[in-house]
Amino acid sequence: MSDRIAVAKTYKLFIGGKFPRSESGRVYPVTDDKGKFLANAAQASRKDVRDAVSAARKAFPGWSGATAYNRGQVLYRVAEMLEGRRDQFIAEVSASEGSRHAASTVDAAIDRWVWYAGWTNKIASVLGAANPVAGPYFSFTVPEPTGVVGVLAPQRSSLLGLVSVLAPVLATGCTAVVVSSEERPLPAITLSEVLATSDLPGGVANILTGRAAELGPWLASHADVNALDPTGAEDRAALARDAAGTVKRVLNVPAEEPDWTLRPDITRLRRYLEAKTVWHPMGN
């Protein structure tokens, strides 16, 4: 009996809750940490970025308008599904980053997702305020989501880093367009499959595979993107200049990729929120 030829997997993009091929038709090979071929991944183009931003904008009113409690339920459901596919994530993280810490990395990513899911209905209490005023008025400050956020995911931490930059975006009520790690995209692709089969509405999170250097400038200059996280970019100064043309918020991130295993705080939640202050007269 002759040896069979394995059928190579060719993955697609995740846009608007669906899995389209790249508009460009391009793919690129994904290899493990030893250079062995694993699969083909779609190489997204400028048109794919535009489609993803359009999907994120369309999904924003529904997601931001949902109750914080409901968003927490949805995100916790994602964590449940991450737990159910734990073995697959361990295999993919092991292939891309080495097997030494793969299990603990996946467990930390699941725990990180739960942590941010738990913050959804606490953000208003912690970051909002009833303001003291000298007059017959009530004054309240309420945090509101910024809008559509472009995220260049970490290049080295294919799952834990990805969860650490995506989960806070969704927890605040924003929607996201994410460019995954170029060389280590498989955990991001599997995460997109989890998101597609969870309760997360289509378009809330969109995940593109390809080159951050190619796609980053299109995200930064897109007029319908409200904020940009350049964590996985090489030339962040250039992206900041591109973003200035549409006056979008650009996160100030460390020059070196941080240690994602460290305990998170609410800093990333703050970055995706705008403070809305409301004045209301007392009495009838």
Backbone as CSV, one residue per row, in Angstrom:
resi,resn,N_x,N_y,N_z,CA_x,CA_y,CA_z,C_x,C_y,C_z
1,MET,0.845,-1.190,0.000,0.000,0.000,0.000,0.886,1.248,0.000
2,SER,0.662,2.152,-0.937,1.515,3.330,-1.056,1.156,4.362,0.004
3,ASP,2.137,5.185,0.361,1.897,6.267,1.310,0.980,7.316,0.679
4,ARG,0.007,7.763,1.429,-0.913,8.775,0.914,-0.307,10.164,1.052
5,ILE,-0.785,11.071,0.254,-0.348,12.464,0.312,-1.314,13.234,1.189
6,ALA,-0.799,13.860,2.211,-1.645,14.618,3.124,-2.273,15.814,2.411
7,VAL,-3.514,16.105,2.749,-4.218,17.248,2.170,-3.909,18.484,3.012
8,ALA,-3.222,19.441,2.428,-2.826,20.640,3.164,-4.044,21.527,3.421
9,LYS,-4.156,21.987,4.634,-5.249,22.865,5.014,-4.947,24.293,4.567
10,THR,-5.936,24.947,3.955,-5.810,26.349,3.590,-6.882,27.127,4.340
11,TYR,-6.465,27.933,5.290,-7.402,28.666,6.131,-7.847,29.958,5.466
12,LYS,-8.971,30.492,5.940,-9.537,31.710,5.386,-9.533,32.818,6.438
13,LEU,-10.050,33.966,6.037,-10.171,35.101,6.943,-11.468,34.993,7.741
14,PHE,-11.613,35.835,8.747,-12.828,35.868,9.545,-13.365,37.294,9.522
15,ILE,-14.403,37.522,8.726,-14.958,38.862,8.533,-16.475,38.786,8.622
16,GLY,-17.058,39.588,9.479,-18.504,39.654,9.580,-19.155,38.358,9.999
17,GLY,-18.443,37.540,10.768,-18.985,36.269,11.217,-18.875,35.157,10.191
18,LYS,-18.243,35.436,9.051,-18.092,34.442,7.990,-16.607,34.217,7.686
19,PHE,-16.328,33.253,6.855,-14.950,32.877,6.528,-14.709,33.015,5.020
20,PRO,-14.501,34.247,4.547,-14.227,34.440,3.119,-12.754,34.205,2.785
21,ARG,-12.503,33.902,1.534,-11.121,33.903,1.044,-10.650,35.342,0.909
22,SER,-9.359,35.535,0.897,-8.846,36.877,0.673,-9.252,37.363,-0.713
23,GLU,-9.629,38.619,-0.786,-9.996,39.210,-2.072,-8.861,39.099,-3.074
24,SER,-7.626,39.115,-2.572,-6.463,39.052,-3.449,-6.191,37.649,-3.971
25,GLY,-6.772,36.647,-3.309,-6.496,35.267,-3.681,-5.155,34.750,-3.188
26,ARG,-4.436,35.555,-2.417,-3.104,35.166,-1.963,-3.165,34.285,-0.717
27,VAL,-2.225,33.377,-0.604,-2.014,32.588,0.605,-0.513,32.526,0.864
28,TYR,-0.150,32.135,2.072,1.264,31.953,2.383,1.418,30.761,3.308
29,PRO,2.570,30.088,3.263,2.758,28.891,4.087,3.040,29.233,5.542
30,VAL,2.484,28.439,6.445,2.734,28.569,7.877,3.540,27.355,8.313
31,THR,4.622,27.610,9.034,5.494,26.521,9.480,5.578,26.528,10.999
32,ASP,6.041,25.400,11.567,6.211,25.344,13.017,7.552,25.954,13.402
33,ASP,7.898,25.860,14.686,9.122,26.502,15.161,10.382,25.832,14.647
34,LYS,10.219,24.676,13.990,11.371,23.987,13.401,11.378,24.082,11.876
35,GLY,10.447,24.836,11.312,10.401,25.029,9.868,9.562,24.019,9.110
36,LYS,8.857,23.133,9.813,8.014,22.133,9.151,6.692,22.763,8.728
37,PHE,6.258,22.446,7.508,5.021,23.014,6.981,3.823,22.538,7.796
38,LEU,2.921,23.488,8.131,1.707,23.166,8.876,0.440,23.365,8.052
39,ALA,0.336,24.516,7.392,-0.881,24.844,6.656,-0.621,26.085,5.813
40,ASN,-1.638,26.448,5.033,-1.608,27.709,4.310,-2.583,28.676,4.981
41,ALA,-2.205,29.927,5.041,-3.076,30.956,5.610,-3.349,32.009,4.554
42,ALA,-4.530,32.596,4.610,-4.881,33.655,3.669,-4.043,34.898,3.946
43,GLN,-3.595,35.554,2.887,-2.841,36.799,3.032,-3.770,37.951,2.679
44,ALA,-4.260,38.632,3.690,-5.275,39.661,3.510,-4.724,40.866,2.755
45,SER,-5.641,41.587,2.118,-5.293,42.753,1.318,-5.975,44.003,1.859
46,ARG,-5.743,45.124,1.189,-6.394,46.378,1.577,-7.913,46.247,1.495
47,LYS,-8.415,45.580,0.466,-9.861,45.393,0.325,-10.415,44.581,1.491
48,ASP,-9.679,43.581,1.949,-10.127,42.791,3.096,-10.199,43.656,4.354
49,VAL,-9.246,44.567,4.509,-9.277,45.494,5.652,-10.535,46.347,5.581
50,ARG,-10.849,46.877,4.399,-12.043,47.706,4.253,-13.299,46.909,4.575
51,ASP,-13.370,45.673,4.104,-14.537,44.837,4.380,-14.679,44.569,5.881
52,ALA,-13.543,44.313,6.536,-13.571,44.027,7.978,-13.993,45.254,8.775
53,VAL,-13.496,46.435,8.391,-13.885,47.665,9.084,-15.374,47.935,8.880
54,SER,-15.862,47.703,7.669,-17.287,47.892,7.397,-18.140,46.963,8.267
55,ALA,-17.701,45.702,8.405,-18.429,44.744,9.237,-18.396,45.166,10.704
56,ALA,-17.249,45.655,11.166,-17.127,46.092,12.556,-18.003,47.305,12.832
57,ARG,-18.038,48.236,11.888,-18.887,49.425,12.061,-20.359,49.041,12.097
58,LYS,-20.764,48.126,11.238,-22.165,47.692,11.201,-22.572,47.006,12.508
59,ALA,-21.627,46.276,13.112,-21.929,45.541,14.343,-21.858,46.413,15.587
60,PHE,-21.235,47.590,15.479,-20.987,48.402,16.673,-22.253,48.843,17.410
61,PRO,-23.288,49.344,16.728,-24.471,49.798,17.493,-25.101,48.695,18.337
62,GLY,-25.223,47.502,17.778,-25.825,46.409,18.530,-24.982,45.958,19.707
63,TRP,-23.660,45.865,19.498,-22.775,45.393,20.559,-22.618,46.435,21.658
64,SER,-22.423,47.681,21.283,-22.275,48.733,22.295,-23.592,49.012,23.001
65,GLY,-24.712,48.753,22.321,-26.017,48.993,22.915,-26.526,47.867,23.784
66,ALA,-25.867,46.719,23.727,-26.262,45.605,24.595,-25.935,45.943,26.045
67,THR,-26.630,45.321,26.970,-26.328,45.571,28.373,-24.948,45.003,28.716
68,ALA,-24.303,45.610,29.679,-22.990,45.134,30.100,-23.069,43.692,30.591
69,TYR,-24.156,43.376,31.258,-24.346,42.004,31.746,-24.414,41.023,30.587
70,ASN,-25.127,41.396,29.524,-25.233,40.517,28.358,-23.885,40.339,27.679
71,ARG,-23.121,41.417,27.548,-21.786,41.292,26.947,-20.912,40.356,27.773
72,GLY,-21.022,40.447,29.098,-20.265,39.546,29.959,-20.651,38.093,29.742
73,GLN,-21.949,37.837,29.585,-22.404,36.474,29.326,-21.827,35.939,28.020
74,VAL,-21.859,36.770,26.992,-21.353,36.357,25.678,-19.860,36.051,25.749
75,LEU,-19.098,36.924,26.396,-17.655,36.717,26.479,-17.319,35.511,27.348
76,TYR,-18.115,35.284,28.374,-17.872,34.092,29.198,-18.152,32.823,28.389
77,ARG,-19.135,32.877,27.502,-19.403,31.730,26.632,-18.202,31.448,25.728
78,VAL,-17.545,32.493,25.272,-16.324,32.305,24.480,-15.272,31.570,25.302
79,ALA,-15.127,31.969,26.577,-14.156,31.297,27.449,-14.504,29.818,27.628
80,GLU,-15.783,29.514,27.755,-16.200,28.117,27.870,-15.776,27.318,26.645
81,MET,-15.919,27.925,25.479,-15.565,27.220,24.249,-14.051,27.120,24.078
82,LEU,-13.332,28.125,24.545,-11.872,28.022,24.569,-11.435,26.836,25.422
83,GLU,-12.074,26.679,26.565,-11.768,25.554,27.448,-12.059,24.231,26.755
84,GLY,-13.158,24.174,26.002,-13.518,22.936,25.312,-12.547,22.546,24.216
85,ARG,-11.821,23.525,23.664,-10.845,23.243,22.603,-9.415,23.414,23.112
86,ARG,-9.258,23.240,24.407,-7.958,23.455,25.041,-6.862,22.623,24.402
87,ASP,-7.112,21.345,24.144,-6.076,20.474,23.582,-5.616,20.956,22.214
88,GLN,-6.557,21.430,21.397,-6.188,21.934,20.083,-5.332,23.185,20.199
89,PHE,-5.706,24.077,21.107,-4.901,25.280,21.291,-3.503,24.945,21.800
90,ILE,-3.406,23.983,22.694,-2.090,23.580,23.193,-1.225,23.065,22.044
91,ALA,-1.813,22.250,21.177,-1.060,21.711,20.038,-0.582,22.833,19.118
92,GLU,-1.434,23.823,18.881,-1.064,24.895,17.958,-0.061,25.860,18.579
93,VAL,-0.224,26.167,19.848,0.757,27.027,20.527,2.096,26.304,20.615
94,SER,2.048,25.001,20.879,3.272,24.209,20.945,3.998,24.212,19.609
95,ALA,3.237,24.098,18.520,3.857,24.073,17.192,4.499,25.404,16.832
96,SER,3.882,26.494,17.270,4.389,27.801,16.869,5.380,28.413,17.850
97,GLU,5.248,28.076,19.135,6.085,28.708,20.144,6.956,27.731,20.920
98,GLY,6.792,26.428,20.677,7.508,25.422,21.451,6.607,24.849,22.524
99,SER,6.897,23.646,22.933,5.987,22.914,23.822,6.230,23.162,25.312
100,ARG,7.294,23.847,25.659,7.688,23.945,27.055,6.591,24.556,27.936
101,HIS,6.002,25.655,27.480,5.005,26.342,28.304,3.640,26.395,27.617
102,ALA,3.415,25.539,26.639,2.188,25.640,25.847,0.932,25.483,26.705
103,ALA,0.912,24.474,27.569,-0.293,24.226,28.380,-0.580,25.389,29.314
104,SER,0.443,25.888,29.993,0.237,26.995,30.922,-0.148,28.273,30.170
105,THR,0.372,28.444,28.960,0.025,29.610,28.153,-1.445,29.585,27.762
106,VAL,-1.931,28.433,27.340,-3.343,28.308,26.962,-4.239,28.521,28.176
107,ASP,-3.871,27.933,29.305,-4.660,28.129,30.522,-4.703,29.604,30.917
108,ALA,-3.582,30.286,30.777,-3.540,31.715,31.115,-4.422,32.517,30.156
109,ALA,-4.452,32.114,28.877,-5.289,32.815,27.902,-6.766,32.651,28.222
110,ILE,-7.168,31.445,28.623,-8.560,31.211,29.004,-8.913,32.025,30.244
111,ASP,-8.032,32.000,31.234,-8.268,32.768,32.463,-8.325,34.266,32.170
112,ARG,-7.486,34.720,31.250,-7.473,36.143,30.881,-8.807,36.544,30.256
113,TRP,-9.350,35.668,29.414,-10.624,35.964,28.780,-11.729,36.055,29.842
114,VAL,-11.720,35.135,30.803,-12.709,35.165,31.893,-12.562,36.454,32.699
115,TRP,-11.334,36.867,32.942,-11.071,38.072,33.730,-11.700,39.294,33.073
116,TYR,-11.503,39.449,31.773,-12.087,40.594,31.083,-13.601,40.465,30.967
117,ALA,-14.113,39.245,30.800,-15.564,39.045,30.760,-16.200,39.512,32.072
118,GLY,-15.509,39.284,33.173,-16.028,39.694,34.466,-16.044,41.196,34.675
119,TRP,-15.281,41.932,33.864,-15.216,43.381,34.031,-16.335,44.119,33.302
120,THR,-17.054,43.470,32.417,-18.009,44.184,31.569,-19.044,44.971,32.375
121,ASN,-19.574,44.370,33.447,-20.613,45.060,34.215,-20.065,45.803,35.428
122,LYS,-18.764,45.983,35.478,-18.138,46.733,36.575,-17.487,48.021,36.084
123,ILE,-17.330,48.139,34.771,-16.625,49.290,34.206,-17.307,50.597,34.584
124,ALA,-18.638,50.652,34.441,-19.352,51.899,34.717,-19.215,52.318,36.173
125,SER,-19.215,51.344,37.090,-19.103,51.672,38.513,-17.721,52.182,38.874
126,VAL,-16.689,51.585,38.268,-15.318,51.931,38.624,-14.842,53.189,37.899
127,LEU,-15.196,53.324,36.623,-14.688,54.434,35.819,-15.695,55.565,35.653
128,GLY,-16.942,55.348,36.059,-17.931,56.412,36.039,-17.961,57.130,37.382
129,ALA,-18.753,58.192,37.456,-18.798,58.972,38.706,-20.057,59.824,38.769
130,ALA,-20.480,60.102,40.004,-21.466,61.148,40.270,-20.681,62.358,40.750
131,ASN,-20.717,63.431,39.981,-19.823,64.562,40.220,-20.454,65.589,41.159
132,PRO,-19.693,66.052,42.162,-20.207,67.125,43.038,-20.227,68.456,42.283
133,VAL,-21.350,69.164,42.343,-21.467,70.450,41.658,-22.099,71.475,42.599
134,ALA,-21.773,72.730,42.398,-22.328,73.820,43.210,-23.521,74.416,42.474
135,GLY,-24.653,73.795,42.633,-25.845,74.285,41.951,-26.918,73.221,41.940
136,PRO,-28.110,73.574,41.495,-29.245,72.623,41.509,-29.205,71.665,40.319
137,TYR,-28.134,70.900,40.247,-27.957,69.981,39.131,-27.460,68.623,39.633
138,PHE,-27.759,67.607,38.846,-27.054,66.335,38.940,-26.025,66.307,37.825
139,SER,-24.852,65.788,38.114,-23.814,65.653,37.084,-23.220,64.255,37.168
140,PHE,-23.286,63.549,36.062,-22.784,62.177,36.012,-21.764,62.046,34.890
141,THR,-20.718,61.286,35.149,-19.758,60.919,34.104,-19.909,59.439,33.820
142,VAL,-20.147,59.118,32.560,-20.422,57.749,32.146,-19.405,57.334,31.086
143,PRO,-18.734,56.172,31.253,-17.812,55.704,30.208,-18.576,55.096,29.041
144,GLU,-18.183,55.472,27.822,-18.811,54.944,26.621,-17.737,54.398,25.677
145,PRO,-18.061,53.341,24.914,-17.065,52.744,24.009,-16.646,53.695,22.895
146,THR,-15.382,53.613,22.531,-14.821,54.496,21.509,-15.394,54.217,20.128
147,GLY,-15.519,52.939,19.756,-16.023,52.609,18.419,-15.309,51.410,17.835
148,VAL,-14.854,51.541,16.609,-14.127,50.470,15.933,-12.640,50.596,16.258
149,VAL,-12.036,49.501,16.680,-10.624,49.506,17.068,-9.835,48.590,16.139
150,GLY,-8.762,49.108,15.564,-7.831,48.293,14.781,-6.731,47.783,15.691
151,VAL,-6.461,46.489,15.641,-5.481,45.869,16.539,-4.451,45.110,15.727
152,LEU,-3.186,45.467,15.904,-2.086,44.684,15.336,-1.582,43.779,16.456
153,ALA,-1.957,42.515,16.394,-1.705,41.585,17.490,-0.214,41.332,17.673
154,PRO,0.200,40.923,18.884,1.611,40.597,19.121,2.118,39.547,18.146
155,GLN,3.354,39.679,17.745,3.925,38.756,16.769,4.430,37.471,17.407
156,ARG,4.900,37.538,18.657,5.491,36.352,19.280,4.481,35.546,20.093
157,SER,3.620,36.210,20.824,2.657,35.515,21.679,1.367,35.302,20.893
158,SER,1.259,34.140,20.272,0.206,33.903,19.281,-1.181,33.756,19.875
159,LEU,-1.314,33.369,21.142,-2.627,33.218,21.750,-2.806,34.115,22.971
160,LEU,-1.932,33.998,23.967,-2.084,34.795,25.185,-1.983,36.282,24.873
161,GLY,-1.022,36.654,24.040,-0.907,38.058,23.653,-2.120,38.522,22.864
162,LEU,-2.608,37.663,21.967,-3.788,37.994,21.176,-5.001,38.220,22.066
163,VAL,-5.237,37.316,23.005,-6.369,37.461,23.926,-6.208,38.723,24.768
164,SER,-4.984,39.031,25.162,-4.726,40.183,26.024,-5.015,41.512,25.336
165,VAL,-4.944,41.543,23.994,-5.236,42.789,23.281,-6.655,42.810,22.712
166,LEU,-7.259,41.649,22.467,-8.603,41.608,21.885,-9.703,41.670,22.944
167,ALA,-9.566,40.899,24.023,-10.632,40.814,25.025,-11.016,42.168,25.617
168,PRO,-10.060,43.043,25.970,-10.476,44.335,26.532,-11.236,45.212,25.538
169,VAL,-10.930,45.081,24.260,-11.675,45.834,23.244,-13.146,45.438,23.285
170,LEU,-13.401,44.138,23.279,-14.775,43.647,23.257,-15.486,43.904,24.580
171,ALA,-14.753,43.816,25.685,-15.367,44.006,27.005,-15.917,45.417,27.181
172,THR,-15.311,46.401,26.537,-15.766,47.784,26.681,-16.948,48.102,25.777
173,GLY,-17.306,47.198,24.872,-18.397,47.464,23.938,-17.928,47.937,22.584
174,CYS,-16.614,47.984,22.368,-16.078,48.319,21.048,-16.085,47.078,20.155
175,THR,-15.918,47.296,18.864,-15.733,46.198,17.922,-14.307,46.253,17.390
176,ALA,-13.834,45.136,16.821,-12.408,45.021,16.522,-12.132,44.463,15.135
177,VAL,-11.058,44.969,14.547,-10.441,44.377,13.358,-9.010,44.042,13.753
178,VAL,-8.685,42.765,13.764,-7.402,42.296,14.277,-6.559,41.722,13.154
179,VAL,-5.298,42.122,13.101,-4.314,41.482,12.227,-3.486,40.562,13.114
180,SER,-3.554,39.270,12.855,-2.904,38.291,13.728,-1.397,38.266,13.510
181,SER,-0.719,37.479,14.325,0.707,37.245,14.131,0.933,36.650,12.744
182,GLU,1.884,37.214,12.004,2.124,36.746,10.639,2.670,35.328,10.608
183,GLU,3.669,35.043,11.415,4.315,33.734,11.378,3.603,32.700,12.237
184,ARG,2.761,33.132,13.161,2.101,32.210,14.096,0.584,32.455,14.114
185,PRO,-0.089,32.303,12.981,-1.504,32.676,12.915,-2.484,31.591,13.334
186,LEU,-2.035,30.344,13.495,-2.996,29.254,13.698,-3.846,29.415,14.961
187,PRO,-3.287,29.795,16.125,-4.162,30.010,17.279,-5.208,31.096,17.033
188,ALA,-4.850,32.133,16.280,-5.816,33.186,15.966,-6.930,32.654,15.075
189,ILE,-6.565,31.795,14.126,-7.567,31.208,13.240,-8.522,30.317,14.023
190,THR,-7.975,29.517,14.931,-8.830,28.668,15.757,-9.693,29.511,16.680
191,LEU,-9.157,30.609,17.195,-9.962,31.521,18.005,-11.127,32.073,17.191
192,SER,-10.878,32.387,15.914,-11.969,32.891,15.079,-13.058,31.843,14.905
193,GLU,-12.679,30.559,14.847,-13.674,29.493,14.765,-14.488,29.414,16.060
194,VAL,-13.830,29.658,17.186,-14.536,29.708,18.468,-15.528,30.874,18.481
195,LEU,-15.069,32.036,18.040,-15.932,33.211,18.035,-17.134,33.013,17.116
196,ALA,-16.916,32.358,15.983,-17.984,32.157,15.010,-19.077,31.241,15.536
197,THR,-18.723,30.331,16.431,-19.697,29.358,16.944,-20.139,29.685,18.364
198,SER,-19.753,30.856,18.859,-20.214,31.308,20.170,-21.408,32.231,19.962
199,ASP,-21.789,32.957,20.996,-22.911,33.884,20.895,-22.493,35.270,20.425
200,LEU,-21.211,35.454,20.088,-20.730,36.768,19.673,-21.342,37.137,18.317
201,PRO,-22.019,38.291,18.216,-22.624,38.674,16.935,-21.574,38.837,15.838
202,GLY,-21.955,38.497,14.623,-21.040,38.627,13.493,-20.578,40.062,13.310
203,GLY,-19.299,40.249,13.064,-18.730,41.568,12.843,-18.157,42.227,14.080
204,VAL,-18.484,41.715,15.269,-17.941,42.314,16.500,-16.432,42.122,16.554
205,ALA,-15.967,40.938,16.181,-14.524,40.680,16.086,-14.235,40.132,14.696
206,ASN,-13.271,40.730,14.020,-12.861,40.306,12.687,-11.364,40.043,12.717
207,ILE,-10.948,38.881,12.233,-9.546,38.491,12.342,-8.970,38.254,10.940
208,LEU,-7.897,38.984,10.640,-7.217,38.886,9.361,-5.838,38.275,9.565
209,THR,-5.432,37.423,8.646,-4.065,36.904,8.636,-3.313,37.572,7.495
210,GLY,-2.026,37.732,7.677,-1.225,38.397,6.655,-0.099,39.190,7.278
211,ARG,0.350,40.220,6.571,1.509,40.995,6.994,1.072,42.287,7.687
212,ALA,1.497,42.446,8.933,1.169,43.664,9.669,1.741,44.896,8.979
213,ALA,2.917,44.747,8.366,3.546,45.884,7.698,2.716,46.353,6.505
214,GLU,1.987,45.445,5.873,1.145,45.796,4.739,-0.222,46.328,5.179
215,LEU,-0.822,45.668,6.157,-2.191,45.983,6.539,-2.283,47.110,7.561
216,GLY,-1.245,47.274,8.382,-1.257,48.292,9.421,-1.541,49.701,8.914
217,PRO,-0.846,50.162,7.857,-1.103,51.519,7.364,-2.537,51.742,6.891
218,TRP,-3.154,50.696,6.321,-4.546,50.848,5.868,-5.490,50.959,7.057
219,LEU,-5.208,50.225,8.114,-6.015,50.363,9.331,-5.814,51.743,9.959
220,ALA,-4.557,52.179,10.003,-4.244,53.454,10.656,-4.874,54.635,9.934
221,SER,-4.976,54.568,8.623,-5.478,55.709,7.852,-6.972,55.618,7.564
222,HIS,-7.595,54.508,7.899,-9.015,54.332,7.590,-9.861,55.290,8.447
223,ALA,-10.718,56.067,7.796,-11.485,57.097,8.497,-12.545,56.518,9.419
224,ASP,-12.915,55.253,9.239,-13.968,54.668,10.075,-13.400,53.822,11.211
225,VAL,-12.094,53.894,11.432,-11.453,53.264,12.590,-11.210,54.351,13.627
226,ASN,-11.680,54.130,14.844,-11.611,55.168,15.874,-10.381,55.084,16.766
227,ALA,-9.791,53.897,16.875,-8.614,53.736,17.735,-7.724,52.651,17.145
228,LEU,-6.449,52.731,17.457,-5.478,51.787,16.906,-4.549,51.296,18.001
229,ASP,-4.403,49.979,18.090,-3.430,49.361,18.989,-2.293,48.830,18.119
230,PRO,-1.114,49.472,18.122,-0.022,49.081,17.231,0.953,48.084,17.828
231,THR,0.525,47.290,18.817,1.432,46.404,19.548,2.298,45.561,18.623
232,GLY,1.720,44.956,17.589,2.468,44.039,16.735,3.149,44.682,15.542
233,ALA,3.174,46.008,15.489,3.773,46.717,14.358,5.251,46.981,14.602
234,GLU,6.001,47.097,13.523,7.424,47.429,13.631,7.627,48.940,13.633
235,ASP,7.006,49.645,12.685,7.180,51.090,12.572,5.949,51.791,13.148
236,ARG,5.919,51.939,14.462,4.759,52.523,15.119,4.665,54.023,14.885
237,ALA,5.805,54.670,14.717,5.787,56.113,14.467,5.093,56.416,13.143
238,ALA,5.352,55.599,12.125,4.702,55.797,10.833,3.195,55.590,10.937
239,LEU,2.784,54.595,11.724,1.354,54.357,11.907,0.693,55.533,12.634
240,ALA,1.397,56.097,13.611,0.859,57.257,14.333,0.657,58.434,13.386
241,ARG,1.584,58.606,12.453,1.434,59.693,11.468,0.240,59.420,10.551
242,ASP,0.096,58.164,10.128,-1.051,57.814,9.283,-2.364,58.039,10.038
243,ALA,-2.373,57.706,11.325,-3.588,57.842,12.128,-3.934,59.305,12.392
244,ALA,-2.949,60.182,12.359,-3.192,61.590,12.656,-4.122,62.229,11.632
245,GLY,-4.116,61.713,10.419,-4.963,62.288,9.376,-6.441,62.177,9.683
246,THR,-6.833,61.205,10.473,-8.239,61.038,10.845,-8.440,61.226,12.354
247,VAL,-7.434,61.757,13.032,-7.497,62.120,14.444,-8.007,60.956,15.296
248,LYS,-7.460,59.770,15.054,-7.884,58.624,15.850,-6.948,58.427,17.040
249,ARG,-7.446,57.730,18.022,-6.653,57.447,19.217,-5.656,56.338,18.900
250,VAL,-4.386,56.542,19.240,-3.348,55.528,19.067,-2.806,55.175,20.445
251,LEU,-2.888,53.903,20.796,-2.430,53.484,22.112,-0.925,53.608,22.218
252,ASN,-0.470,54.068,23.358,0.960,54.145,23.644,1.382,52.805,24.244
253,VAL,2.101,52.015,23.470,2.485,50.676,23.919,4.004,50.603,24.039
254,PRO,4.518,49.685,24.881,5.968,49.572,25.067,6.686,49.218,23.770
255,ALA,7.928,49.657,23.656,8.713,49.361,22.460,8.946,47.857,22.321
256,GLU,9.191,47.204,23.437,9.372,45.759,23.435,8.066,45.082,23.830
257,GLU,7.791,43.942,23.202,6.574,43.211,23.527,6.586,42.829,25.009
258,PRO,5.540,43.147,25.740,5.538,42.907,27.190,5.439,41.428,27.534
259,ASP,5.639,41.143,28.800,5.455,39.787,29.313,3.959,39.596,29.562
260,TRP,3.308,38.860,28.675,1.857,38.725,28.746,1.407,37.848,29.904
261,THR,2.335,37.141,30.532,1.942,36.287,31.653,1.694,37.088,32.927
262,LEU,2.135,38.355,32.944,1.912,39.179,34.129,0.428,39.473,34.301
263,ARG,0.040,39.673,35.537,-1.373,39.931,35.843,-1.837,41.214,35.166
264,PRO,-2.998,41.192,34.471,-3.476,42.404,33.787,-4.074,43.398,34.768
265,ASP,-4.273,44.624,34.284,-5.005,45.622,35.054,-6.033,46.261,34.120
266,ILE,-6.680,47.314,34.583,-7.753,47.889,33.771,-7.262,48.977,32.817
267,THR,-5.941,49.093,32.663,-5.400,50.134,31.787,-5.942,50.019,30.376
268,ARG,-5.949,48.802,29.831,-6.427,48.633,28.459,-7.925,48.907,28.340
269,LEU,-8.675,48.660,29.388,-10.095,48.995,29.360,-10.283,50.511,29.270
270,ARG,-9.510,51.249,30.029,-9.613,52.707,30.013,-9.339,53.275,28.617
271,ARG,-8.425,52.659,27.907,-7.983,53.217,26.628,-9.053,53.165,25.542
272,TYR,-10.053,52.327,25.728,-11.085,52.189,24.698,-12.396,52.841,25.119
273,LEU,-12.341,53.726,26.086,-13.546,54.372,26.597,-13.435,55.888,26.492
274,GLU,-14.553,56.522,26.229,-14.661,57.975,26.246,-15.523,58.358,27.442
275,ALA,-15.217,59.477,28.060,-15.988,59.941,29.220,-17.078,60.906,28.753
276,LYS,-18.323,60.534,29.012,-19.455,61.390,28.673,-20.042,61.953,29.965
277,THR,-20.061,63.267,30.088,-20.603,63.918,31.281,-21.982,64.488,30.974
278,VAL,-22.943,64.166,31.836,-24.336,64.576,31.656,-24.750,65.460,32.827
279,TRP,-25.360,66.589,32.503,-25.916,67.491,33.511,-27.436,67.435,33.439
280,HIS,-28.085,67.391,34.633,-29.535,67.337,34.661,-30.036,68.206,35.816
281,PRO,-30.998,69.068,35.578,-31.489,69.911,36.670,-32.261,69.111,37.714
282,MET,-32.151,69.548,38.958,-32.909,68.923,40.027,-34.356,69.445,40.018
283,GLY,-35.210,68.731,40.659,-36.582,69.174,40.816,-37.451,68.821,39.636
284,ASN,-38.621,69.452,39.584,-39.603,69.134,38.542,-39.213,69.778,37.213
